[in-house]
């Protein structure tokens, strides 16, 4: 086999071969499918001068791959928790195109800057402030808000706040022992009967430069104001849980965001993002956050209903790798 393109998936392996066969994981099945298309997918965390050493998939097994020159890198490395190692890897990247680009990841991670930039080009989001001296006055105006770590992820540190609550200036973030500055975003009041009802849409670039939206995935709770899948919220398909009108509004909102990405230099070369939206009492969706490392939501649906969602999940895993392999490049 002589693959025409080699794409490295930057993930921690510590030199150890995965214990499960490729067929047991969606990303493994995606890599096997891509191998049939002539795309050599190599998983690893050892870069040297634009080359990777790690493991490639073969039917039923993983094969060691040593010092393979790369055409692209798909970044799935936990760079916040392992920042020293990540910086070492970036020093060995040697200009190989990477998606999502680091600049886009850092932009999404900074929730305040990301929202301000999007607002500047016409994207409507719930009001936000990063000034702790404005927290109390803002809550007096909004009634409720969500305190968030400015650079957080996975719902860590996020909680609903009301006037009279303690309003800390810093919150627990992703990195233990390193609190983030707090930001306060106005709460979108949920539909009747729910404490929280939010939607994640996977937005991905296609090989021809267009966009495709995944099935809306609803995260909901009747008791928890923060409906986060990583913290136990119910996860259901928007195809069955939402009205046609609501799904249409979600699709329009995400399409407008995709157009906005094409206007922002920092976002122009991204290949995927997880778009979080909150539903208000009229089921109107409000964009509340952009995630550069989307994960897990479609996988939950694929596990619960593989006949409907397994194929879509595998294709979603494959799509950004295929885009990298077919001529994606950085300016």
N, C-alpha and C positions, 0 to 999 in steps of 0.2 A: 504493500500500500504506500503510495506517495502523495500524501495530502498536499493540496495546493496552498492552503493557508493555515497558520498556526495561531490560535488564540489562547492566551493564558488566563485562567480564572484565579485571581489572587485571593487565596483563602489560607488560613493557618493549617498546615499539615504536620509541621515539626519533623518532616522526613518520614512519617509513618504512613503506610498504605492504608486506605480506608478499610474498615472491617467488613462492611456490607458490600454486596455485589452492586455494580452500577444499576442493574435493573430494579433494585430495591428502593431507589430514590429518584424522584422526578428529574433532578438535574442530571443524574447519571443516564436516564433514558433519553433526555434531551441531547446529551453529548453523543450517545450512540447514534441517534438520528442524524446529527450534524456530521458525524464521521462518514455516513453514507453520502453526504453532500460534498465530501472532500474538505471538510473543516476539521482540523486536528485540535481537539480541546484538551488542554493540559491543566490540571489542578495542582497548585503548589504555592510555596512561599519562599522560594529561593530564586532570586534574580541575579544575573551577572551580565553586565554590559548588554542589556536588551535581550538576553537569553533566559529561559526558565528551565528549572529542573523540578520534576514532580511526578505526577501520575496521569496517564491517559486511560481512557476506557477501552475495553475489549469485551466482547460478549462473555458475560459471566465472570469477568475478572478485571483487575487493574494492572496496568503495565508500567514499569518504571520508564520515565522519559528524562533524558539527561541533556542539558545544555542546548535546548531547542531554540533557534532564533524565532522571535515573535513578530507577528503582523499587528497584533493588538492585545490589549489587556482589559479584561472585565474586572473591575475593582469591587470585590466583596470582602475586603479585609477590615476587621474591626479597628480602624485607625485611631479612634478615641481611646480605647482601652489599651492598645498596644502601639502607642504613638512613636516610641523610639524605634521599634522594629519597622514600622511603616515608613518612617523617614529614611531608614537604611535602604529599604526596597525602592523608594522613589529615587534615591541617588544612583541606583543601578538600572533604572528604567531606560536610560539612554535614548530618550525621545520617542519611544514606542507609543503610538496613540492609545489613550486609556479612556474608558467610559465606565461609569460617568466620569467626566473630567474632575480632577480634584477641586478646581475653582467652583464648579457647580455644587459639589458635595458640601464645601465650606459655606457657600451662599445659602443653601437650604438649611444647613445646621444653625445658622444665625437667623432665628425666627423673626427678629425685629427688622433686620436689614432686608430680608426676603420679602416681608409684607410691605415695607415702605416702597421698595422698588416696584412691586406689582401694582400697588395703589397709584404710583406715579404714571403708569401707562394704562390706567382705567379699570383694573380689576378691583371689584368691591369685596371687602372682607370686614368682619366685625372690628370695631374700633380697638386700638391697642395703644399702650403706653409703656415705655421702658424707664420712666422717671418715677422712682419710689415716692417722691414728694407729691406726685399726682395720683397715687393709687386711691387714697381715701376720697378725693374729690371725684375721681372717675367712677367709683362705685356708687357714690351719691347720685350720679347721673344715670348709670346703667342698671342699678339694683343688684346685679350679680355679674361676676367675672370669673375668669380662670387664671390663676397664677401658674406660670410655667417657667421652668429653667430656660434661659435664652438659647442655650445650645443643647438642649435635652433631646431625648428620644425614648421610645417604647413606653411613654406615659409616666416615666419616672419623675416624681416630684410635682406632678400636675394635680391641682385641687381647686375646687370651686370656692369662691370667696364672696362674702356678703359684707355690707357696711357693719362695722363693729368687730369683725374678725381680726385676728392678728394678721398683719401684712408684712411678711419678712422681705428683706431686700435681696436675700440670696436663698437658693433652693438646692436641694440635693440634685445632682446631675447624673450623667451616665458614668463618669469616672468617680469611684469611691474616694471620699476625702477631699474632693475638689468641687465645692459648691459653685453653681452658676449664678450670675446676676438674674434676678427675677424680672419677668415682664408680666403685664396684666392685659388680658384680652377680654373684651365684652362677651358675656355669655349669650349664646343663641338659645332662647328658651325652647325646650323640646316639645314634641307633639303631646297632646293629652294622654295621660296614662304611662308616660315614660319619664324616667329621670335623665336619660340620655339616649339619643339615637343619631348615630353618625354613619357616614358612608365612606368607604375607601374605593377609589377607582385607580386601576393601574393604567397609566398612560405610557405608551411605548412608541418609539420611532420605528418606522419600517425601512426596509433596505432601499426603497425609492425616495426616501426623504419625507414621506408623509407620516401620519399619526394613526394609531389604533387605540381604542379604549376597550379595556376589559370589562367584564360583567361587574356592575356595582356590587360591592360586598357590604352588607349592613352589619354594624356592630351596635348592639342595643342592650339596655339594662333598665329595669323598672325601679331599681333601688340605688344604683351607683351613678353619680353625676359624671363620672369619667368612664365612658364605655370603651375600654381598651382591650383588644383581643389578647394581648400578652398578659393581662391581669384578670382574665376570666369572663369577659363579656360574651354574651350570646352572639354567634356569627351565623348569618343567614344570607341566602342569595337575594339580591335586589330584584331579580327577575320574577320572584314569587312574592316577596315581602313588600314591594313598592308598587304604587299605581303607575299606569302608563304615563300619566301627566308628570309625576315626580321623576320618573326615569328620563323623560324628555328634557326636563329642566336641568337635571344633573348632566346629561350629555352635552347640552348647550353650554353650561358653565365650564365644563372641562375643555370643550373645543375652543372657547374663548381664551382659556388659559394656555392652551397649546399655541394659539396665534401669538399670545404675549411672549411665550418662550422664544419664538422666532424673532422677536424684536429685541431681546436682551442678549448682548454678547456673551454673558456668563452662562447662559442656558442654551445657546444655539447648538452646541455639540453634545448635549446630553442625549441619552438613548432611552431613559425610562425614569419615571417618578411616580410615587404613590401620592395621590391627591386625596386629602381628607376634607370632607364636607359635613357640616352639621345641618340637620333638618329642623326647621322651626314649626310652630303649631299649624301652619298652612302647608306643610311639607315642601316649603321652598328651601332649596339647598344653599348654604353659605360656605364658600371656601374658607377653611380655617388654617390649613397648614400644607406644606409641600415636603415630601420625604424623598431624599435621593437614594435611599437604600430600601426600597419597598420589599416586603417579605411577608410570607405566612398566611395572608388572608385567603388567597385563592387556594392555597394548600389545604386550609381547613375545609373548604367546600369540596375539594377533590377527595378528601378522605371520607367525608360524610356521604357523598353522592358521586362515586367515580364514573359512573356511566355518563353523567352529564358534564363533569368538570375536569376529569383527569387529562383528557387530550388537550383542553385549553390551557391547563396548568403547564404541561410539558412544552407546549408551543410558547407560552409566556417566558419560560426559562430559556428557550432556544433563541428567541427573537433578538435580544440585544447582542448575543454572540454572533449571530448571522450578520447583523448590521455592521459590526466591527470587521468581520471577515470580508465584506463586500464593499470595500473602498471607503469606509468611514475614516476621516482624518481630521486632525486639528489644524486650525489656521496658524 
